[in-house]
Amino acid sequence: MRNVGKRGAGALALAAVLLLSGCTYESGEKRFVLEAADSAATELKPAAEAGQLLKAAIEKGETDPDAQKFWYKGHVKNTVLSRTTTIMFEGAVIKPDGYNVDARIARQPYQYYRIGDKRYVRVKDAWMTAKEDPLPFDVLHGFEDLIPLMDRAVLAKESDEIYGVDCAAYQVKMTATEWVAASKSPLFGPLRDQLAGRPDMQQILDNGTVKITLWIGKEDQLIHQYETWIILPFPGGGYMDQQVLFSFYKYNDPGIQIKDPAEVEKYLLY
């Protein structure tokens, strides 16, 4: 199983719709519909402090010894026309090179494990060496891309409890075009190449909406949750809706342990 982090999921969502741009889909409404509740974002007050808070949270997450291990839980939910699929994730991280992932994809459980350069995947009861070089796995990676866009941030919730931590929620809304331009994700490289000379594909991005919400702890100044919500129109009607939601909790929990590689290797098939 190739491991794709949160930014990878978003990049693949954009690419998937663009690759389908030559197809025609039947849909009840031939227009791109935003949820009515989304209009409430325009009534939220600007949060001039959000950019500095995000920078501080990123730096603390990288340098604070008490922020180098944590539990996480989340999902990626995709709706294409009337069909919805959900991928569930949970696991633990010990930076810089230890993590495990428990996932459920189409009701099939998977596990992914890494310490240093040792990478293994478990499908059903069989452990195997992961053959592909994975993308860097860091569920807190990529927030730097948002810093240039934080001047438009609004305070979505002044107080919201995430796993017992009081957080403030900040929200940024942009077009898919703006997100691709701001992001440094390597997955967007091929997408940018596809856009050359394709105004139809560019129009999909121009009409796509991306809304990202970050929950930052008021006391510890760490990121405790994020949500990325993407809506992209299909040519000819209909849309694709993707929600990525991850929570991070129990930073520096002494109970977080990553198995010794020998504990996995004795079960390897190959």
C-alpha positions as CSV (number, residue, x, y, z in Angstrom):
1,M,0.0,0.0,0.0
2,R,1.4,3.3,-1.0
3,N,1.1,5.8,1.8
4,V,-0.4,9.1,0.9
5,G,-0.7,11.9,3.5
6,K,-3.3,14.6,3.8
7,R,-1.8,16.8,1.1
8,G,-1.5,13.8,-1.2
9,A,-5.2,13.0,-0.8
10,G,-6.1,16.6,-1.8
11,A,-3.8,16.6,-4.8
12,L,-5.2,13.3,-6.0
13,A,-8.7,14.6,-5.6
14,L,-7.9,17.5,-8.0
15,A,-6.1,15.2,-10.4
16,A,-9.0,12.7,-10.5
17,V,-11.6,15.2,-11.6
18,L,-9.3,16.7,-14.2
19,L,-8.6,13.3,-15.7
20,L,-12.3,12.8,-16.0
21,S,-12.8,16.1,-17.8
22,G,-13.4,14.5,-21.1
23,C,-16.4,12.5,-19.8
24,T,-20.1,13.5,-19.6
25,Y,-22.1,12.7,-16.4
26,E,-25.8,12.8,-16.0
27,S,-26.9,14.9,-13.1
28,G,-30.1,16.4,-11.8
29,E,-28.6,19.9,-11.7
30,K,-26.2,21.2,-14.3
31,R,-24.4,23.6,-12.0
32,F,-21.9,23.6,-9.2
33,V,-23.8,23.9,-5.9
34,L,-22.2,25.1,-2.7
35,E,-23.8,24.2,0.6
36,A,-25.9,27.0,1.9
37,A,-24.2,26.8,5.3
38,D,-20.9,27.8,3.6
39,S,-22.2,31.3,3.1
40,A,-22.0,31.9,6.8
41,A,-18.2,32.1,6.5
42,T,-18.6,35.6,5.0
43,E,-20.1,36.7,8.3
44,L,-17.2,35.6,10.4
45,K,-14.9,38.2,11.7
46,P,-11.4,38.5,10.2
47,A,-8.5,36.9,12.3
48,A,-5.4,39.0,11.7
49,E,-3.5,37.0,14.3
50,A,-4.1,33.6,12.4
51,G,-0.9,33.8,10.3
52,Q,1.4,34.3,13.3
53,L,-0.4,31.7,15.3
54,L,0.1,29.2,12.5
55,K,3.8,30.0,12.1
56,A,4.3,29.5,15.9
57,A,2.3,26.2,15.8
58,I,4.4,24.9,12.9
59,E,7.7,25.9,14.6
60,K,6.7,24.4,18.0
61,G,5.6,21.2,16.3
62,E,9.0,20.9,14.8
63,T,11.2,21.9,17.7
64,D,9.4,21.4,21.0
65,P,10.6,18.0,22.6
66,D,7.1,17.6,24.0
67,A,5.5,17.7,20.6
68,Q,7.4,15.0,18.8
69,K,5.0,12.2,19.4
70,F,1.2,12.0,19.4
71,W,-1.8,10.0,18.5
72,Y,-3.9,10.8,15.5
73,K,-7.2,9.8,14.0
74,G,-9.0,10.9,10.8
75,H,-10.8,10.1,7.6
76,V,-11.0,11.0,3.9
77,K,-14.5,11.0,2.6
78,N,-15.1,11.3,-1.1
79,T,-18.5,11.8,-2.8
80,V,-18.6,11.6,-6.6
81,L,-22.1,12.4,-7.8
82,S,-24.2,10.1,-5.6
83,R,-21.5,7.6,-4.5
84,T,-19.6,8.1,-1.2
85,T,-16.6,6.2,0.0
86,T,-14.8,6.8,3.3
87,I,-11.2,5.8,4.3
88,M,-10.5,5.7,8.0
89,F,-7.0,6.2,9.6
90,E,-5.6,6.1,13.1
91,G,-2.2,5.6,14.5
92,A,0.8,7.2,16.3
93,V,3.8,9.2,15.3
94,I,7.2,9.4,16.9
95,K,9.3,11.9,15.0
96,P,11.4,11.9,13.0
97,D,11.1,8.4,11.5
98,G,8.7,6.3,13.5
99,Y,5.0,5.9,12.7
100,N,2.2,3.4,12.3
101,V,-1.1,3.6,10.4
102,D,-4.2,1.5,10.8
103,A,-6.5,2.1,7.9
104,R,-9.8,0.7,6.6
105,I,-10.3,1.1,2.8
106,A,-13.5,-0.3,1.3
107,R,-14.0,-2.4,4.5
108,Q,-10.5,-3.9,4.1
109,P,-8.1,-3.3,7.0
110,Y,-4.5,-2.3,6.3
111,Q,-1.6,-1.5,8.5
112,Y,1.5,0.5,7.6
113,Y,4.6,0.6,9.8
114,R,7.9,2.4,9.5
115,I,11.0,3.0,11.6
116,G,13.8,4.7,9.8
117,D,14.3,3.0,6.4
118,K,12.2,-0.1,7.4
119,R,8.8,-0.1,5.9
120,Y,6.2,-2.8,6.1
121,V,2.5,-3.2,5.2
122,R,0.0,-5.7,6.5
123,V,-2.9,-6.9,4.4
124,K,-5.3,-9.2,6.4
125,D,-2.9,-11.4,8.4
126,A,0.2,-11.1,6.1
127,W,3.1,-8.7,6.7
128,M,5.1,-7.7,3.6
129,T,7.9,-5.4,2.8
130,A,6.6,-2.2,1.3
131,K,8.1,-2.1,-2.2
132,E,7.4,1.4,-3.2
133,D,9.2,4.4,-1.8
134,P,6.5,6.2,0.1
135,L,5.8,9.9,0.2
136,P,7.1,11.6,3.3
137,F,4.5,10.7,6.0
138,D,3.8,13.5,8.3
139,V,0.2,14.3,9.0
140,L,1.4,17.8,10.2
141,H,3.3,18.5,7.0
142,G,2.1,21.1,4.4
143,F,0.7,23.8,6.6
144,E,3.4,26.1,5.4
145,D,1.5,26.3,2.2
146,L,-1.3,28.2,4.0
147,I,0.9,31.0,5.4
148,P,0.6,33.2,2.3
149,L,-3.2,32.8,2.4
150,M,-3.7,33.5,6.1
151,D,-4.4,37.2,5.5
152,R,-7.9,36.1,4.6
153,A,-8.4,33.9,7.6
154,V,-11.6,34.2,9.8
155,L,-12.3,33.0,13.3
156,A,-14.6,30.1,12.7
157,K,-15.0,29.2,16.5
158,E,-13.5,31.2,19.4
159,S,-13.6,28.1,21.6
160,D,-13.9,24.5,20.6
161,E,-12.8,21.4,22.6
162,I,-10.7,18.8,20.7
163,Y,-10.0,15.8,22.8
164,G,-10.1,17.8,26.0
165,V,-8.0,20.7,24.7
166,D,-9.6,24.2,24.3
167,C,-8.9,25.4,20.8
168,A,-9.6,28.4,18.5
169,A,-10.7,27.4,15.0
170,Y,-9.4,29.5,12.0
171,Q,-10.7,29.1,8.5
172,V,-9.4,30.0,5.1
173,K,-11.3,29.7,1.9
174,M,-9.8,29.8,-1.6
175,T,-10.3,28.5,-5.2
176,A,-8.6,25.3,-6.2
177,T,-6.4,27.4,-8.5
178,E,-5.1,29.4,-5.6
179,W,-4.4,26.3,-3.6
180,V,-2.4,24.6,-6.4
181,A,-0.4,27.9,-6.8
182,A,0.4,28.1,-3.1
183,S,1.1,24.4,-2.4
184,K,4.6,23.0,-2.7
185,S,3.3,19.4,-2.7
186,P,5.2,17.2,-5.2
187,L,1.9,15.6,-6.2
188,F,0.8,18.9,-7.8
189,G,3.8,18.9,-10.2
190,P,2.1,16.5,-12.8
191,L,-1.1,18.4,-12.3
192,R,0.5,21.7,-13.2
193,D,2.0,20.1,-16.3
194,Q,-1.5,18.9,-17.4
195,L,-2.8,22.4,-17.1
196,A,-0.5,23.7,-19.9
197,G,-2.7,24.5,-22.9
198,R,-5.9,23.1,-21.3
199,P,-8.2,26.0,-20.5
200,D,-11.0,23.5,-19.8
201,M,-9.1,21.9,-17.0
202,Q,-8.0,25.3,-15.7
203,Q,-11.7,26.3,-15.6
204,I,-12.5,23.4,-13.3
205,L,-9.9,24.6,-10.8
206,D,-11.1,28.2,-11.1
207,N,-14.6,27.1,-10.2
208,G,-13.5,24.7,-7.5
209,T,-13.7,25.7,-3.8
210,V,-11.3,24.7,-1.1
211,K,-12.0,25.5,2.6
212,I,-9.5,24.7,5.3
213,T,-10.1,24.9,9.0
214,L,-7.3,24.7,11.6
215,W,-7.9,24.1,15.4
216,I,-5.0,25.6,17.4
217,G,-4.7,25.0,21.2
218,K,-5.1,28.2,23.2
219,E,-2.6,27.2,25.8
220,D,-0.1,24.8,24.1
221,Q,-0.3,26.6,20.7
222,L,-0.2,23.3,18.8
223,I,-2.4,22.1,15.9
224,H,-5.0,19.7,17.3
225,Q,-7.3,19.3,14.2
226,Y,-7.7,20.3,10.6
227,E,-10.3,19.9,8.0
228,T,-9.9,20.3,4.3
229,W,-13.1,20.5,2.3
230,I,-13.0,20.5,-1.5
231,I,-15.8,20.8,-4.1
232,L,-14.9,20.5,-7.8
233,P,-17.5,20.6,-10.6
234,F,-17.7,17.9,-13.2
235,P,-18.0,19.0,-16.9
236,G,-21.5,18.6,-18.0
237,G,-23.0,18.6,-14.5
238,G,-22.5,17.2,-11.0
239,Y,-19.6,17.6,-8.6
240,M,-17.0,15.9,-6.5
241,D,-17.0,16.6,-2.8
242,Q,-14.0,15.6,-0.6
243,Q,-13.6,16.0,3.2
244,V,-10.3,15.3,4.9
245,L,-10.5,15.5,8.7
246,F,-7.7,14.6,11.1
247,S,-7.3,15.1,14.9
248,F,-4.1,15.0,16.9
249,Y,-4.2,14.3,20.6
250,K,-2.1,13.3,23.7
251,Y,1.1,15.0,22.6
252,N,4.1,13.4,24.4
253,D,1.9,10.6,25.7
254,P,4.4,8.2,27.4
255,G,2.1,5.3,26.3
256,I,3.1,5.9,22.6
257,Q,5.4,3.1,21.5
258,I,6.4,1.9,18.0
259,K,7.2,-1.8,17.7
260,D,10.7,-2.9,17.4
261,P,11.3,-4.0,13.8
262,A,12.1,-7.5,14.9
263,E,8.6,-7.9,16.2
264,V,7.3,-7.3,12.6
265,E,10.0,-9.0,10.7
266,K,9.4,-12.4,12.2
267,Y,6.0,-12.4,10.5
268,L,7.2,-11.2,7.1
269,L,6.2,-13.3,4.1
270,Y,8.7,-11.4,1.9
